[in-house]
Amino acid sequence: MHKGLGRQRLVALFVAGGLLLNFPLLALWDRDAVVWGLPLFPAALFVLWGLLIAALGWIAERMPD
């Protein structure tokens, strides 16, 4: 992977994270529902956060030194 492409992917991931963890899309998860005994909103936040970290790790490992 080219160095510039890795940087572009990191910037795109940052923008996607900012959009996913902001009001309009975050309001989709604000329901009175329960997932595995946890309220849906905190569970969705935790899953989104974990997916962003996993994507960051995957992109960072693929970038050349």
C-alpha positions as CSV (number, residue, x, y, z in Angstrom):
1,M,0.0,0.0,0.0
2,H,1.3,3.4,-0.8
3,K,2.0,5.8,2.0
4,G,-0.4,8.4,0.7
5,L,-3.2,5.9,0.4
6,G,-2.8,4.8,4.0
7,R,-3.0,8.4,5.2
8,Q,-6.1,8.9,3.1
9,R,-7.7,5.8,4.7
10,L,-6.9,7.1,8.2
11,V,-8.4,10.5,7.4
12,A,-11.5,8.8,6.0
13,L,-11.8,6.6,9.1
14,F,-11.5,9.7,11.3
15,V,-14.3,11.4,9.4
16,A,-16.4,8.2,9.5
17,G,-15.9,8.0,13.2
18,G,-16.9,11.6,13.7
19,L,-20.0,11.1,11.7
20,L,-21.0,7.8,13.4
21,L,-20.5,9.1,16.9
22,N,-22.4,12.4,16.3
23,F,-26.0,13.3,16.9
24,P,-27.9,12.5,13.7
25,L,-26.7,9.0,13.3
26,L,-26.3,8.3,17.0
27,A,-30.0,9.2,17.6
28,L,-30.9,6.0,15.6
29,W,-29.7,3.9,18.6
30,D,-31.6,5.9,21.3
31,R,-34.5,3.4,21.8
32,D,-36.0,1.6,24.7
33,A,-34.6,-1.8,23.7
34,V,-32.3,-4.3,25.5
35,V,-29.5,-6.4,23.9
36,W,-28.1,-9.2,26.1
37,G,-29.4,-7.4,29.2
38,L,-27.8,-4.1,28.2
39,P,-29.6,-1.0,27.0
40,L,-29.3,-0.6,23.2
41,F,-27.6,2.8,23.2
42,P,-24.5,2.0,25.3
43,A,-24.2,-1.4,23.6
44,A,-24.2,0.3,20.2
45,L,-21.7,2.9,21.3
46,F,-19.4,0.2,22.5
47,V,-19.7,-1.9,19.3
48,L,-19.1,1.2,17.1
49,W,-16.1,2.2,19.2
50,G,-14.7,-1.3,19.0
51,L,-15.2,-1.5,15.2
52,L,-13.4,1.9,14.7
53,I,-10.5,0.7,16.8
54,A,-10.3,-2.6,14.9
55,A,-10.4,-0.7,11.5
56,L,-7.7,1.6,12.8
57,G,-5.5,-1.3,13.8
58,W,-6.0,-3.0,10.4
59,I,-5.1,0.1,8.5
60,A,-2.1,0.9,10.6
61,E,-0.7,-2.7,10.3
62,R,-1.0,-2.5,6.5
63,M,0.8,0.9,6.2
64,P,4.5,0.7,5.2
65,D,7.1,1.8,7.8
